[in-house]
Structures are given as structure tokens and as C-alpha cells.
Amino acid sequence: MSSAPRGDRKPVTLTKLHEMRALGEPIVMITAYDHPSAVVVDEAGVDVVLVGDSAANTVLGYESTIPVTVDELLMLAAAVRRGLKTPLLVGDLPFGSYEASDEQAIATAHRFVKEAGCDAVKLEGGGAMADRARAIVRAGVPVMGHVGLTPQTATALGGYRAQGRTAERARQVLDDALALQDAGCFAIVFEAIPAGVTDAIMVHMEIPVIGIGAGPSTDGQVLVLHDLLGIHDGFQPKFVKRYADVKATMKAGVEAYVDDVRRRAFPLAEHTYGIAPEELERLKEQLPPHRTMA
Ligand code: KIV
């Protein structure tokens, strides 16, 4: 189904997301990391775009999200901003850029708003991070929380695995989510949580919950663009649905180019600029004679 042209849709606001939740209209969120992808996801009609720290793996070639820096994400977020008209833009605070103090968290959040034009920021973790979220909200920047599997602290969580699989661990996820809600977050991502646990938690939530591997009962869903489009063929979590095989399409295109150049089948006349014959003649008259090798 095609969506309304970009110019015809009103920019998505926090109020709009809360209305969608109240009306039971699913919220669609996706990641993007560059200008052309931003234009595509906007034209496709998504509601929220996240410049995730997953950029570390998807576009920057790091093994995990740990090394990606604020400056790297700001450059990507600014490019995404330039490509968006309608969706809400959320910038992900990378590991080490917000945990140390409220001052650090506020300063980093302000950079995402001022330098990259983000509408909001996202941070991972409940507990102490709820205080950071509260501080950022009080400093004027809307915050999206993120609980369950939080890749920045995956080692402490026992690796990249589903969270909340015992009653105690599920209770912890609920407590984290409630702490972030109380801190003033406008929305929360639930990542890799059993669907039954999500169902049990949802009745306590008063803000939009966006799921990724958290079952169907959340208010919206988010996927990583490169996972759903098949732009890479690396590890694919259980919760990913692949909607395209873009890597195969890209590879076929580049292989065809390589083949054409090697066979001298490219460029053809239609790819080549012309010059008036008399100008070419005049040029030849001006050129020095060919040098002959001794
Ligand atoms: O960085 C990211 O892409 C994320 C999403 C998986 C929610 O945090």
C-alpha cells in the first residue's frame, strides 16, 4: 500500500504518538543512517526514525555498538535529518556518552538536538539510567527509554539473548520500564522479551511502547533497516523479518558493472560527451607533435 506524498503529511509529534497509542494505531519505527535511506523511509510512511548506535555494526564495521562515538553518530544523524520531512527523529546516545553524570547526559543530548537536529534522544537501561533520563527531560530534550536486551551492556546481561525469562528477571524489566516512565520518557523500546512478559507489562504502561522481539502487543514495532532489507548477510536475530535481499541486488549490479568495463561494453556513446568536429580539429592543430621513443 502506498502512503500519502511526503509534503501532504504533517510532521509526527510526541502528541501524535500518544494519540496513536490511545487509538490503537500501530506506530512504525525504523533505523536509518544516511540521507538516501532517510528519504526512502520517509516516503514509505514510517512514523519514527532512529539513528541507532546499531550504526556501529550496520554501516561503520565495528564488531559491537561499544566503540561508536558521539561525533560519528552526529554526522550520520545530521545526514538523516536533511532527508526527513515527516517522521520524528530520535538520536541514540552511544555507550559512554551519558552514564557518568546528569551533566554529561544533558550535554550529549543537547549536542544531538543542536548539531544534528534530532527531535529526541534514546538511552539504554533502567535503574540509575532513569535519573539520567529525568535530567535530560528536565533540560528540555524528550527521551525514549530502552529496556530488556540493551546491546551496550550485553556482556553484563549474559550476551545477546532474550531477557526476562524468569519471573524475577521479568519483574526487573517491569521495574526498569516503570522507572523510565516515571522519569518522564515519552516512549520506551522493549527489546528481546518473551511475548507473555510484554503482555503482562503492557497493562502498566501509560506511554507508547515500541517492540523489537517483544511480541505483537506493543504499541509499535522497530526494526534495523539493514536487517529488514537484507543489506548484509551476517547474524540475524530471531525477531528479524527480512523483506528484501538488497545485498544480492547490489552485488549483482556491481558485478554487471565490473563485467561491462572488463568487456569494454561500458561506456557506450549514450554515456559519452561530444565535441563539435571543428573544435576537435582546432585542438589537434594546437597539440605538440607525438614524441617518438629512442
Ligand atoms: O541501535 C538501534 O538500532 C536500536 C534499535 C534496535 C531499537 O537501539
Boltz pocket constraint, residues with backbone or C-beta under 6 A from the ligand:
constraints:
  - pocket:
      binder: B
      contacts: [[A, 31], [A, 50], [A, 51], [A, 52], [A, 53], [A, 54], [A, 55], [A, 92], [A, 146], [A, 189], [A, 212], [A, 222], [A, 223], [A, 224]]
      max_distance: 6.0
